Amino acid sequence: MLEEALHELERRLGVRPGDGLQLAAASALVRLPFDPGWPLLILGDAVAAPASGSASAFDAPVLPGRHARPPEVPAILGALYPADHPVHGLLGAPDTIVGGLHGAPLASGAWYVPPLRDEANLASPHGLPWLAARLRAPDGCPWDREQTHQSLRRHLLEEAYEVYDALEAGSTPALADELGDLLLQVVLHAEYAAEAGVFDLSDVYRSIMAKIVRRHPHVFGELEVASVGEVIRNWETIKAGERAQAAAAGEPPRHARDELMPEAFAGLSRSLPALAYAQEIQERAASLGYDWPDVEGVIDKLEEEAVELLSAETAEERREELGDLLLVIVNLGRKLGIDAEAALRAASAKFAGRFARVERLAAGRRLDEMTFEELDELWVAAKREEGTP
């Protein structure tokens, strides 16, 4: 029956398998990484035997990356194609549209789904790289054609911060939108490198996949770990081994060597926000065993640094002692399992919201003309409105 379907496909629609055709049984389609930009032939299970299940302990019912949807063919197709996209029935199956497949029997017959135009292939991992190349083409966008790795650095940071902000609300449609903006930056930098003949997006995929598999021998190998702390220590050990192996092979370092940076912090960007940078270096030090045994030790150190700050006599000494105090506060957050960057952002947002209440309660009075006592009364009133004691 497969030969009959292919013959009907060529006779009726002029589609020849040799020109490129994706072929899948309906029952296996939800687990396969097919691309809407290529012709797709779906075979009912009566035409093609269902694919055998995976032998892996991890057997995802839907292809990871599309698994927010139910493990059903209409749901997957509806996420990848417009609802009015045509679907041609073969072997007696009726013609329909993608939106009409809901409730349609897929056990017999065959269906041909024509490819989407490049600019309409919105949900494919290949769509965004095509879009980046199209924008950079001679007849593309003048602004995009002028951009470089250096000119987009600011945009990369902005998009990363916008994702950070969106994460506050958890999994939301807004987060999907912000992640898309950040992903575009990755794809654009890969496109620039591809134009220079250095690497392309497949190398980006390969690099991170190989790295993560290599650094998770407790998942992809025989190593056994008993705790998260052991995972982190093993991660740092593997990274150190990678650096030593690269040095022995004469490979240039991936990051410019900072002589003031210890080996344990190699590759850590100083462009990180200060709180995130402080927390990361302390997490790395702790993973190597340099850490207070309990929270009480950090509290004692916090008190010590506060006393030293109060005892500082010059502006330079006060700046240095304040930095030491902040570093201990960040370490306290780490010991308590709190992200210092997120905690300070949340506190700042709370302060801003409360100050907005103060402005409203001032009823048009200029805040800079009020006394501290009057402002403090409004602050207390704002806290009462929030229900904060």
C-alpha positions in Angstrom: 0.0 0.0 0.0 3.0 2.3 0.5 3.8 2.0 -3.2 0.2 2.9 -4.1 0.3 6.0 -1.9 3.6 7.1 -3.4 2.2 6.5 -6.9 -1.0 8.5 -6.2 1.1 11.3 -4.7 3.1 11.6 -7.8 0.2 11.2 -10.2 -2.2 13.6 -8.4 0.1 16.2 -6.9 3.4 15.8 -8.9 5.4 15.1 -5.7 8.3 12.7 -6.3 10.0 11.0 -3.3 13.4 11.5 -4.9 12.9 15.3 -4.6 12.8 15.0 -0.8 9.9 13.5 1.2 9.5 12.9 4.9 7.7 9.7 5.6 6.2 8.7 9.0 3.6 6.4 10.5 0.9 8.4 12.2 1.5 6.6 15.5 5.2 7.6 15.4 4.9 11.1 14.1 4.6 12.7 17.6 8.1 11.4 18.5 9.9 12.3 15.2 11.8 15.6 14.5 10.1 16.2 11.1 10.3 19.7 9.6 7.3 21.6 8.3 9.5 23.1 5.6 9.7 19.8 3.8 6.9 17.7 2.3 5.4 15.2 4.7 3.6 11.9 4.0 1.7 10.5 7.0 0.8 6.8 6.8 -2.1 5.3 8.7 -1.1 2.4 10.9 -2.8 0.0 8.5 -0.5 1.1 5.8 2.8 1.3 7.8 3.4 -0.8 10.9 3.8 1.4 14.0 7.4 2.2 14.9 8.8 0.1 17.8 9.2 1.8 21.1 12.5 3.1 22.4 14.7 0.9 24.4 15.9 3.8 26.5 14.8 4.3 30.1 13.9 7.8 29.0 11.1 7.3 26.5 9.4 10.6 25.8 5.9 10.2 24.4 6.3 13.4 22.5 9.5 14.8 20.9 11.2 17.0 23.5 10.8 20.6 22.4 7.2 19.9 21.4 6.0 18.1 24.5 3.8 20.9 25.9 1.2 19.4 23.6 -0.8 16.2 24.0 0.8 13.1 22.3 -1.6 13.3 19.4 -0.9 13.9 15.8 -3.6 16.7 15.3 -2.1 18.6 18.3 1.4 18.4 17.0 0.5 19.4 13.5 -1.6 22.2 14.8 1.4 23.6 16.7 3.6 23.6 13.5 1.2 24.5 10.7 -1.6 27.1 10.2 -5.0 25.7 10.9 -6.1 26.2 7.2 -3.0 24.6 5.8 -4.1 21.9 3.2 -3.9 18.2 3.9 -4.4 15.9 0.9 -6.0 12.6 1.5 -4.6 9.5 -0.3 -5.7 5.9 -0.6 -9.3 6.9 -0.2 -8.8 9.3 2.7 -10.6 12.7 2.3 -8.9 16.0 1.7 -9.0 18.3 4.7 -7.0 21.0 6.4 -4.7 20.8 9.5 -7.5 22.2 11.7 -9.9 19.5 10.4 -7.7 16.6 11.5 -9.1 16.7 15.1 -11.2 13.7 15.6 -10.3 12.3 12.1 -9.4 8.6 12.0 -5.7 8.1 11.2 -5.6 4.3 11.4 -6.1 3.8 7.7 -5.2 5.7 4.5 -2.5 8.3 4.0 -2.2 12.0 4.1 0.2 14.4 2.3 1.0 17.7 4.1 2.7 20.2 1.6 5.7 22.2 2.9 5.4 25.6 4.3 7.0 28.6 2.6 10.3 29.5 4.3 8.9 32.7 5.9 5.8 30.8 7.1 7.9 28.0 8.7 7.6 29.7 12.1 7.9 26.7 14.5 10.8 24.9 13.0 14.3 25.0 14.4 15.5 25.7 10.9 13.2 28.7 10.4 15.1 31.2 12.5 18.5 30.4 10.9 16.9 30.9 7.5 15.4 34.2 8.7 18.8 35.5 9.9 20.4 34.6 6.5 17.6 36.2 4.6 17.9 39.4 6.6 21.6 39.5 5.8 21.2 38.7 2.1 22.1 41.4 -0.5 18.4 42.3 -0.8 17.7 41.9 2.9 17.5 44.5 5.6 20.0 47.4 5.5 20.2 47.6 9.3 20.8 43.8 9.7 23.4 43.8 7.0 25.4 46.4 9.0 25.5 44.5 12.3 28.5 42.7 13.7 29.4 40.6 16.7 30.5 43.8 18.5 27.5 45.9 17.6 25.0 43.3 19.0 26.8 42.9 22.3 24.5 45.5 24.0 21.4 43.8 22.5 22.5 40.4 23.8 22.8 41.8 27.4 19.4 43.6 27.1 17.6 40.5 25.9 19.3 38.4 28.7 18.1 40.8 31.3 14.6 40.8 29.9 14.5 37.0 30.1 15.7 37.4 33.7 12.9 39.7 34.5 10.3 37.5 32.8 11.4 34.5 34.8 10.0 36.2 37.9 6.5 35.2 36.8 7.5 31.6 35.9 6.3 29.8 32.8 4.2 32.4 30.9 3.6 33.3 27.3 5.7 36.4 28.0 8.7 34.2 28.9 8.3 32.4 25.6 8.5 35.7 23.7 11.5 36.9 25.6 13.3 33.6 25.2 12.7 33.9 21.4 14.4 37.4 21.5 17.4 35.9 23.2 17.5 32.9 20.9 17.6 35.3 17.9 20.8 36.8 19.3 22.4 33.3 19.4 21.3 32.6 15.8 22.5 35.9 14.5 26.0 35.5 16.0 26.1 32.0 14.5 25.1 33.5 11.1 27.9 36.1 11.2 30.4 33.3 12.0 29.1 31.2 9.2 29.5 34.1 6.7 33.1 34.3 7.8 33.5 30.5 7.4 34.4 29.9 11.0 31.4 27.9 12.3 27.7 27.7 12.0 24.7 26.8 14.2 25.4 23.0 13.9 28.7 23.6 15.6 27.0 25.5 18.4 24.6 22.6 18.9 27.5 20.1 18.8 29.6 22.0 21.2 27.0 22.3 24.0 25.5 18.8 23.5 29.0 17.2 23.7 29.9 19.3 26.7 26.8 18.5 28.7 26.9 14.8 28.0 30.6 14.7 28.9 29.9 16.6 32.2 27.1 14.3 33.2 28.7 10.9 33.5 26.2 10.1 36.3 23.5 10.3 33.6 25.2 9.1 30.5 27.9 6.9 32.0 28.6 4.6 34.9 29.4 7.2 37.6 27.2 7.2 40.7 26.6 10.4 42.7 24.8 10.7 46.1 24.0 14.4 46.3 23.8 17.7 44.4 27.0 18.8 46.1 28.8 15.8 44.7 27.4 16.6 41.2 28.8 20.1 41.4 32.2 18.9 42.7 32.4 16.4 39.9 31.4 19.1 37.4 34.3 21.3 38.5 36.7 18.3 38.4 35.7 17.5 34.8 36.1 21.1 33.8 39.6 21.2 35.3 40.5 18.0 33.4 39.2 19.5 30.2 41.4 22.6 30.6 44.5 20.4 31.4 43.8 18.2 28.4 43.5 21.2 26.1 46.7 22.7 27.4 48.6 19.4 27.0 47.4 19.3 23.4 48.7 22.8 22.8 45.2 24.2 22.2 44.8 27.9 22.8 42.6 28.8 25.8 38.9 29.4 25.0 39.0 32.5 27.1 41.8 35.1 27.4 43.9 34.2 30.4 43.6 36.7 33.2 46.7 36.5 35.4 44.8 37.9 38.4 42.1 35.2 38.0 42.6 31.9 39.8 42.4 28.7 37.8 39.2 27.8 39.7 37.4 30.8 38.3 38.7 30.4 34.7 36.2 31.3 32.0 34.0 33.4 34.4 33.1 36.7 32.8 33.8 39.8 34.7 30.9 41.4 32.8 28.4 39.6 35.0 26.4 41.8 37.3 28.4 42.2 40.5 26.1 40.2 42.7 25.9 37.3 40.2 29.7 37.4 39.8 30.2 37.3 43.6 27.9 34.4 44.1 29.5 32.4 41.3 33.0 32.8 42.5 31.9 31.8 46.0 30.0 28.8 44.7 33.1 27.7 42.8 35.3 28.1 45.9 32.7 26.2 48.0 32.7 23.3 45.5 36.4 22.9 46.2 35.9 22.8 49.9 36.6 26.4 50.9 33.4 27.2 52.8 32.0 27.9 56.2 30.6 24.7 57.8 27.4 26.4 58.8 25.3 29.6 58.4 26.3 30.8 61.9 29.9 31.2 60.7 28.7 33.5 57.9 26.6 35.5 60.4 29.7 36.0 62.6 31.7 37.2 59.6 28.9 39.5 58.7 29.0 41.1 62.1 32.8 41.4 61.9 32.7 43.2 58.5 30.0 45.6 59.7 32.2 46.6 62.7 35.1 47.1 60.3 33.0 49.3 58.0 31.9 51.5 61.0 35.6 51.8 62.0 36.8 52.9 58.5 38.2 56.4 58.5 38.7 57.3 54.9 36.5 57.1 51.8 38.7 54.4 50.3 38.6 52.3 53.4 34.8 52.6 53.6 34.5 51.6 49.9 36.7 48.5 50.5 34.9 47.5 53.8 31.5 47.9 52.1 32.6 45.6 49.3 33.7 43.0 51.9 30.4 43.3 53.7 28.5 42.9 50.4 30.5 39.8 49.6 29.6 38.2 52.9 26.0 39.0 52.4 26.1 37.3 49.0 27.7 34.3 50.6 25.0 34.3 53.3 22.4 34.1 50.5 24.3 31.2 48.9 24.4 29.3 52.1 20.6 29.8 52.5 20.0 28.7 48.9 19.0 32.2 47.8 20.0 33.9 44.5 21.3 37.3 45.7 20.7 39.0 42.4 17.0 37.9 42.4 16.6 38.7 46.1 17.9 42.3 45.6 15.8 42.8 42.5 12.7 41.7 44.4 13.5 43.9 47.3 14.1 46.9 44.9 10.8 46.2 43.3 9.0 46.1 46.7 10.7 49.4 47.7 9.6 51.0 44.4 6.1 49.8 44.8 5.9 51.1 48.4 7.4 54.4 47.4 4.7 54.7 44.7 2.1 54.4 47.5 3.9 57.1 49.5 3.6 59.4 46.4 -0.1 58.7 46.2 -0.7 59.2 49.9 1.1 62.5 49.7 -1.9 63.7 47.8 -0.1 66.1 45.5 2.4 67.4 48.1 6.0 67.7 47.0 8.0 65.0 48.7 11.2 67.0 48.7 9.3 69.7 50.8 8.2 67.2 53.5 10.2 66.4 56.6 11.7 63.0 57.2 9.1 62.4 59.9 6.2 63.1 57.6 7.7 60.9 54.9 8.2 58.1 57.4 4.5 58.4 58.5 3.5 57.9 54.9 5.9 55.0 54.6 4.2 53.3 57.6 0.8 54.0 56.1 1.9 52.4 52.8 3.0 49.3 54.7 -0.4 49.1 56.4 -2.1 49.3 53.0 0.0 46.3 51.9 -0.9 44.5 55.0 2.8 44.5 56.1 3.3 44.9 59.9 
